Amino acid sequence: MERDVVALLGFVLMLVLMVLRVPIGIAMGVVGVLGFGMLSTWTAAFNLLANVPLSVVTDYDLAVIPMFILMGAFASSAGMSNELFTAGRAWFGHRKGGLALASIASCAGFAAINGSSVATAATMSQVALPEMRKAGYDPGFSAGLIAAGGTLGIMIPPSVIFVLYGIMTDTDITKLFAAGIVPGLMAVVGYAIVVHITALRYPNMLPVGEKHTWTERFSSLKNLWAVILLFMFVLGGIYGGWFTVQEAAAVGAMGTLFLGVARGQLRWATIRSALIDALRVSSAILMIVVGAFLFGYFLTITQFTQKAVDFLVHLPVGPYGVLALVMLGYLVLGAVMDELAMILLTVPVVFPAMVQLGFDPVWFGVIIVMAVTFGMICPPVGINVFVINSIAREIPLGKIYRGTMPFIAADVVRLVILCAFPALSLWLPSLLV
């Protein structure tokens, strides 16, 4: 059988398995091993199956993923998300859409100490959503806002997706973290503009909240010292040359644990729960990474990757035309596929093509992460939407999806701006040279 046909059948079988609700990592792994065995030998395929999982879970570079996830789990259990929202409500709650603005600010703050979009969305939906519902906010818009705010978890450093992209493409992770700061702040501003416009057009959807005194406002900031300290210590340690990214992740996790215990917010039961949650999420991510590696070996032996790169580079539409097609492809994939699977499956194909077309690897990392975030809040999958729906079951999925639409529009505008002006994301990394 022709290798191209086998590659195509492999993609079809993988999608069929996903539709049948087989976990993505297992679907990729099964197809990878079967396809490799068909084109090589079954002995080689089973050797691959025996060696790849071990090499992935013992890879020192990948140790940063469970450490950042553990840091976020400890921060959530220690109530740091509540402190962020309390401060945001004190400063913005009296404005039109004030609680929505406080939720966005809280998502951004929590993203700075947590590298996961899903964790940010899940945590903030438990903290901010009940308060917005109590204040009379529209349920669909409130849930859609938190789903969009959750995507800041993989844009504002530290970010698990940036780490994976950096490892896969051999791009400096510290530069990727720096490159994500300005686009992350642009997202915060864009979401705030959406809230302001919505509050002006539909005041009943976002009513004015309680006004706090200046004493209460400044008092709310006193509890933020732990979040600020962690953010400055982790990123300051990376850029100050004190830690590698892997060491910074471990120091951040331990620092969050110590701060939580010292402040009396983490006890054995909550520590145990955070460890279990972090283990569960890390295991799921590493399972997807293992499956992607197995599927990658299959694609390599079919020579699909090389042919796809050659096809993209020679398209008669110019570099930005190819970029537009790639972004469109991510929007389509985002509607049916997990963001980690998208990164792991597509980066080996599109990254070499983008580099050959003259695009900066760090800039493209930012663009690809932004494209992936669309899939986290777009129908029919939108994993952030499903996470929030599982917590607030009284809000239908359709309402949450409608609530995300204005924020998706803001993200599209941000993506266009960053494509037109790459320096917006590259000027901070350039200072590290």
N, C-alpha and C positions, 0 to 999 in steps of 0.2 A: 504494500500500500504506500502511496506517495506520502512523504513526510508532511507536506502542506495539508493534505487531507486529514492525517492523524492529528495535527495541531488543531485544525478546525473542529474535529470531533471531540477533542479534549476540552475545548472551550464550551461546546454545547453540553457535554456530559456534566461539566462542572456547574453550569447554570441550572441544569435539570436537578442536580443534587441540592443546590441551594433552594430552588423552588420547593423541593420536597422537605425543606427545613432541616437538612443535614447541616451541622455546624460548618462555617466557612472554611476553617482550618482543615477539618477532616475532608471536606469535599476537594479542596485543592491538593491535599496530600494523596488521597486515593487516586485521583486522576493522574497526578504526577508519577506515582509509582507504576500504575498500569501502563501509562503511555511510554515511560522509560523502558519498561520490560518488553513491550511490543517492538520497540525500535532497537533495543540493545539485547541484553540477555536478562532472564529473570533473576539469575544469581546477582548480577550487578544491581538490579532494581532493589532486591531485598537487602543488599549491602548498604545501599543508599538509605533505605528505610531504617536500618540499624544505626547508621552513623550520624545522619543529619540532626535528629532530635538531640542527641548528646552534644554535638558541636554547638548547637544553638543555645541550649540552656547553660552551657559552661563558657559561653563567649563573654569575656570581660566587658567589652564595649556595650553589650546589651544589658549589663547589670544596672545601668542607669535607669532603665524603664521601671522595674519593680521598686527601686529606691524613691523615685519621684512620686510614684503612685502611693507608696507607703507614707511619704511626707504629706500628701493630700489627705489621706485617710486619717492620719493623726490630727491634722489641722481641722478637719470637719468634726471629728469626735470631740476635740477640745473647744468647740463652740466659736472658733474664729470667724466662721461665716456669719453667725448671729451678731458678733461685734461689728463686722463690716456693715451689715444692713442697719443696725441700730444707729451707727454714725451717719450713714446715708440718709436715713429717715429724718434724723434731727436737723440736717442741713438742707434737705430738698423737699421734705414732706409737705410743707405749706404751699408749695407751688402747684400749678396745674400739672398733673401727671407726676407729682413729686415722688410718690412711692415707686413709680416706674423708673424714674431717674436714679433713685436710690438702689433699685434692683440691678440696674446696669452697672453702676459704680461698684456694687458688691460683687457682681460677677467678675468684673475686671480685677478687683483686689484679690478675690479668691483664686483667679486664674494665675496670679503672680506667685502663688505658693502651691500650685497644683497643676500638673501637666496633662490633665485629662478633661476633655470636653464633656463626656458623659457624667463624670463625677461632679463637675461644676454645675451642670444642669440639674442633676438629682439633688445635690445639696441645697442649691438656691431655691428649688421648687418647694422644698420643705420649710425653708426659712421665710422667703419673700411672698410666695403665692398665697398662703393663708392670710397674710396681712393685707395684700391687695384685694383679696376677695372680701375681707371684713370691711374694708373702706369703700366698697361698692364699685370696684373696677370691673370692666368687662372681662369675664373669665377667659374667653378665647384669646383676646389681645394680651392679657397678663401671662398666660401660659406660652403664647408665641414669643413674647419678649424674653422670657427666661430660656426658652429653647435656643433662641438666637444668641442671647448672652452667654449661654453655655459654650458656644463655639469659640469664645475668647480663650477657653482653656487650652486650645492647641495653637493659638496664635501668639498670645503673650507668654514670654518665657517664664519658667521652663516648660518645654513642650515635648511630649512623647513623640509626636509625629515628626517634629524637626530632628529629633535624635535618630529616628529610623531613617529618614531621608539622608541625614549626614553620614550614617554608617553605610548605607547602600551606595552612595555616590562618592564617598571619600571626600566630602565637603566639611570644612571646619565648622563644628557644631557651635562654637562660641560666636562665630560670625553669623550663623543662622539665628541664634538667639537675639543678637543685636539687631539683625534685619527685621525681626518680627515686632519690635517695640513700636515703631512709628505706625505700621499698618494696624497694629492692635489698638493704638490710641485713636487712629482714624475710624476704626469700627465703633469705638465708644462714642465718639462725636457724632458719627452717622446715625447710630441708634438713638442718641439723645435728640437729634433733629427730628427723627421719625416720631418720637414721643411728643415733642413740642408741637409739631404740625397736627398730630392726631388730637391732642388736647384742645387746640384752637378750633378745629373743625367739629369735633364731637365731644364737647365738654362733659356730657353725661357719662361718657365711657371712662373718663379719667378724672374723677372729682378731686377738689382741693382737700388736702389732709390737714391734720393738726399742726399748729404753729408752735415751735419750740423757742424758748428764750436763748439768748446768747450764752448764758451760763450753761444751759443744758447742751448746747451745741459743742462748746469747747470741752465740756466734761465727757462727751461721747468719744472724743478723740483720744482720751487717756488710755482706753482699752485697745487701741490699735497698735501700740508699741511692739507687741509680739509679732504681728504680721509684717510690719515695716522692718523690724530687726531681721526676721527670717529672709525676706526678699533681698535686703541689702547684704546680708551675710553670704547668702548662696551666690547671687550674681556678682557681688563685689569680690568674693573669693575667686570666682572664675576669671573675671577680667583683671583682677589684681595679681593674678599669677600664683595665688596661694594654693588653689585646688585645680585638678583636672575636672572635667564635667562629671565623670563617674564619682570622684571623691566628693564633689560638691553635692551630688544627689544623696550620698550616704550621710554626709554631715548635716544636710537639710532635714533628712528623716530623723536622725538622732536629736538634732536641735529642737525639732518640733515636739518630739517625745519629752525631752527634758523640760521645755517650757510648759507643756501641758501638765506635767506632774508637779512642777514647782508652783504653778498657779492653782493647783487643786482641781483642775478640770479633767484630768485623765487619771482614772483609777483602773485597777486590774481588769474589771469587766469591760470597760470601754477600750482599753488597750488590746485585749484579746479580740474584741469585735472588729477593731480597726485592722489588726493583723490578718484576720480571716477575710475581711473584705478586700484588702490589698492582695492577698494570695489568690483570691478568686479572680480578680481583674487581671492580675499579672499572668496567671495561668492561661486565661482566655487569649490574651495578647500573644504570648509566646507560642500557643498552639497555632495561631494564625501565621506567625512568622515561620514556624516549622513547615506548615503546609505550603506557604509561598515559596520557600526554598526548594521543596520537593518539586513543586510545579515549575519552578524556574529551571531546574535541571532538565526537565522534560522539554521545555521550550527551547533550551539551548541545543539539545540533540536534534530537534526538528529544524534548527536554524531559523526559526520563526523570528527571533529577536533581531538578527542581522538583517533579514529581509524587510522587516517592518521599519527599521531605522533607515535603510536605504530608500524605501518608498516615501517616507516622510520628508527626507532631505531633498528629494528630487521632485516634489510636488511643484507645479508651475504657479504657485500663489505667493511666493516670497516668504521670508521668515515670519512676519507678523500674520500672514495668512495661515501658515502652519500652526502658529500659536493659537489663533482663533479656533481652528478646527480641533486642536487638542483640548482647549477649554470647553468647547461644545461637547466633546466626547466625555469629559469629566462630569458635566452636568447630567448627561444621559446615564452614565454609570452610577452617579450618586443617587439616582432614583431607585436603583435595584441592588446596590452593593454597599457593604460596610466600608468605612473610610480607610481602615487599616489594610483591608484586602485591596482596595484601589491603589494605594501607595505601593504596596509590595508587588502587585502584578504589573503595574503600568510604568513605574519609574525605570526599570531596566530597559524598557523600550523607548520611552519618550525622552529620557535624560540625555542619552548619547546624541539623539537627533537635535535636541535643543542646543547642546554645546557645539555641535558641528555647524549649526545655523548662526552661531555667534552670540548666544544669550549667556549672561553671567550665571554660573551655577547657584550662587547665593540668592540672587534675585529670583531665579526660577523656582527655588525652594519655597520662597514666600508665596509666589503666584500659585504653585501647585497646592500648598496648604490651604490657601483661600478657596481654590476651586473645590477642594475636598469638603470644606465646611458647608458648602451649599447642600451637599448630599445628606448632611446630618439633620437638616431641617426641611428638606423638600419631600413631597409625597412621591411614591407610595411608601418608602421605607422611613427616612428621617428618624434615625435612632434616638435623637434627643427628644423628639415628639413622643415616641413610644415610651421612653423613660418617664417623662412627665405625666403621660396618660396613665401609666401604671401606678403612679403616686396619687394623682387626682383623677380618679376614674369617673367622677361626675362630669368632667369636661370631655365632650366627644372629640375624637381624633380630627374630624372635619373642622371643628371650630379652632382647634389648635393650629392646624395647617393654614387656615385663613388668617389667623393671627400672626403667623410668620411671614406672610407675603410682603408687607411693607419693609420688613428688615432684610428680606432677600433682595428687594429692589435696591436698598441702600448698599448691600454687599456688592451687587453688580456694578453700581456706580464706583465704588471703591476699587474694584478690580480693574475697571477701565482706566481710572486715574493712575494706578500703580503700573499698569502696562504702558501708559503714555509717558510717565515720568519715573523711570526706574530709580533715579537718584533719591527718591523719597525713602526707599527701603535700604539703599546702599550707602548712604552717607555715614550712618553710625558704624557699620562694619569697616568702612574705610579708615576710621580713626584708630582701629586696632592694628593696622599694618605697621 
